[in-house]
Amino acid sequence: MSKPIKQTIYTIVFAMTCIITVPALVKAIILMFKHIYMYWWFLGGGVLYLIASMLIFKKNMSFLQTLSHESLHMVACLMMFRKVESLKATAANGGVVYHYGDSNMFISLAPYTMPIITLLLLLIQQFIPARFMAFWIVVGFTFFFYLHSFLTQAKPYQTDLKNHGLIPSYLYIISLASFNIAICLLAVDMKLFKALGFYFTDIWNTISGISGSLV
């Protein structure tokens, strides 16, 4: 299959998923404001990250974001059963991960879509007593680091995006990032597994509603 045809198919598919995932993200944000009292520690972690990024990490922020970016490429390679040869991260000249086997959108665009540390912490949180609310400061800190890195790095000049076409790449990023951000926000209120169930139930109801309106 030629590259233009493949990019056209991806554009159509990811445009359709955006129609579903973006409204679900909006609903998650609305729910957060409705239950804002559940998010004070989480948002406190965001404020702590903002202060740390300006006072503590300012000189090394570029390196930390590049290291995070390349580390997520590596994690995606491992998830796709690629053999990783090396990882390089620099403050001024970017970074690169060398691996065996072909790349794909999941590997190339993982840094823009997966708040992996936040998701792992949310998984661990299932087994931490609910009264240990200070844990959410750490969750919020990592989540806002992901958002900051995402907004800083998701630029059109990025090779990751250009290799797969800017339009399908951005639609893919919007789809998967919307899903992951929504899950993170919902999990603060209802924990990870319940958040996943709530999210997919809502998605199913949305798809059923769209299908019903077309019949």
N, C-alpha and C positions, 0 to 999 in steps of 0.2 A: 504494500500500500504506500502510495507516494506521501511525502510529508505534508503538502497542502491539503490533501483529502483527509489525512489523519487530524490535522489541526482544525479543519472544519467540523469534523465529527466531535472532537473534544469540545469545541466552542458550543455546539448545540447541547451536548450532554451537560456540561457544567453550567450553562445558562439556565437549564431546567432545574438543576439542583440548587442554584442560587435562589430561584423562586420559592423554594421550600425552606432552605436553611436560614436565609436572611430574616424573614418574618419570625422564625423561631427564636433567633437571637434577640430581636426586638422584644418579643414576649418575655424572654428571660431577663432583659434589662428592666422592663416594666415591673416584673415580679420582684426584682431586687429592690426597687424603690418602694414597693408596697410593703416589703418586709425589711426595711432598711435597718431596723434594730438588730437584725441577725448579721449584719455586714460590717459593724463598727470595727471589730478587730481586723477583719480582712482589709477594709479600706485604710485602717491604721498602718497595715503593712505597706500599702501603696504610698502613703505619706512618708513612711520611713525610707522607702526606696527613693522617693523624690529627693529627700534630704541627703541621703547617702550618695546619690548620683552627682549631686552638686558639690558636696564637701569632701567625701572620702574617695569615691571612684572616678572623679572627674578626669584625672590625668590618665587613668587606665581604662576608661569606658570603651574606647575604640577597640582595644585589645580584648576586653572581656566579651564584647558583643561579637567580635570575629571568632573568638574561641568557642562561644556558644553556638554560633552559626555553623562552624565546621564540625563541632561535636554532634550536632543534630544530623548533618549529612552522614556522619559515621554511624550513628544509631540507625538511621534509615537504611544504610547499606547492610548492616547486620540483620535488620528485620527482613530484608530482601535476600538474605543468604549470600551476600557478596563478601569476598575476602578483601579486607582492608589492608593496604600496604603501609600507608603513612598518613599523618595529619599534620598540617602546618598552619599556624595562625600568627599573624603579625599585626602590630598596631597601625602601621602606615601603608602596608602593601597587600592587605587582605589575607586570604588564606586559601588552602586547597586540601582536599582529601583525595588520595590516590587509592583506587580499588580495582579489583579484577572484575570483568564482566561489564555489560552495558549498563548505562544509567537509565533512569526513567523519571517521570514527573514526581513520583513519590519521594525519590531520593533527592532530586534537584530542588524541590520546593518545600521539603520538610522543615527547614528553619523558619519559614514564614507561617507555617500552619500548626506546628505542634509545640505547645507549652509543656514540654515533656516533664520538666522538674515539678511543675505545678500538678500535673496529672498524677505523677508518682506519689506526691505528698497527699493528694486527695485519696489515693488508694490506701496509703498508710493510715490516714485519718479514720478509716473505718474501724480501726482497732484501738483508737485512743479515746479515753473517757471524754464525754461531752463537756465536762466542766473545765477541761484544759483548753480554754478559749485562746490563750496566748499562741497556740499552734497556728491559728489563722493569721497571725502577723507574718509568719514565715511564708505561708501560702500566698498571702497578698503581695509580699515582697517579690517572690519569684514570678507571680502573674504579671505584675506591673513591669518587671524587667523584660519579660517576653513582649508585652505591648510596646515598650519603648524600643526594643530591638527591631520589632516588626515594622514600626513606623519609620525607623531610621534606615532600614536596609531594603525594604520592598520598593526599589526604584527601577525605572525602565532600563537603566543602563546595566543592570545586573545580568551577567552571563547566564545565570540560572534561569531567568525568565525568557531571555532572548532565544535560548536554545530550543525552547518548546513553543515559541510564539507568544507575544505579549498578551494578546486577548485571551486565548485559552488558559495561559498561565495565571493571569489575574482572576479569571472566573473560577479556576481551581482553588486558588488561594482564598478567595472570598467564601467559597462553599465550605471548605474544610476548616478554615479559621473560624467562621461563624459557628460551625458545629462545636469545635473545641472550646471556644470562648463561652458559648451558651452552657455547655456542660459544666465548665468551671464555676460559672456564676450560680447555676442551679444547685451544684453540690455544696456550696456554702450554706444554703438554706436547708437542704434535705439529704446530704451525703451523696457519695458518688453513684452507687448502684441504683438508689432510688431516683436520682437525677436522670440517669440513663433511661430507666423505665418511663419516667414522666415525659422525657424528651421524645422518645420514639412513639409513645402513645399519641402525643400531640401531633407529631409528623404524620402518623397514620390517619388521624382524624382529618388533618389538612388535605392529604391526598384523596381520602374518601369524599371529602366535601367538593374538591375540584372535579373528581370523576363523576359525582352525582350531578353537578351542575352542567356537565357536558352531555349527559344522557338525555 
